[in-house]
Amino acid sequence: MSTKDRIRPTIEAPLHALGLVIEDVAVTPAGKRRLVRVYLDRDLSGLAADDDRSPVPPLTLDEVADATRAVSAALDESDAMGSQPYVLEVTSPGVERPLTEPRHFRRNVGRLVKVTGTDDAVLTGRLVAAGPEGITLSVDGAKGAPATDHTLAFAEIARALVQVEFTRGADEEDD
C-alpha cells in the first residue's frame, strides 16, 4: 500500500467532521523530506437533490487553516507517514485543475467555464446549472445578441476548465 493510500483513510474522518471532502492526495519527494499535498473541497451532500443552480461558496482561509490542523494532528497520531520527515500542504483545487466529475461542475456554478465537446466544439459561458446528468451554460451572443443556454450531457464533454475572471459586472455578482 502506497503512502498516499495510507493517508486518505487516516484523514477522512477529521475532515468530514469539518464538512470537507478529500479531492486528492499527492506525495512527492522533496530532498530528504516528502511533500504531502492534500486537496480539499466543501462536502456537497448537504445540498438539496433538486438544487442544481445555487452557488457553492469557496473554502475560506479559516476553513483551510482548521483543516490543516486536523490533517496534521491525524497524521501525527498515526503511522501513515512512517519515520521520514514531511512537509504538509493543505489546499483547495485551483482553477488549473480540469472539471472531470459532476461534483466539480456543481461546485463551480456561477463561474465562467470553457467546455470542449467530444465533437471538438468549444463553448465558453457562465455555468448556470449542474445536475446529475449534465450542465447548462449561458453563452453570450455575438455583438449584443442575447445569451443562449446550451445544455450538455456529461458524456458530451471532453474537457472543461474554469476561466479566470479579473472583472465581472456588478449585475452578475448579485445573481
Disulfide bonds with the S-S distance in Angstrom:
none
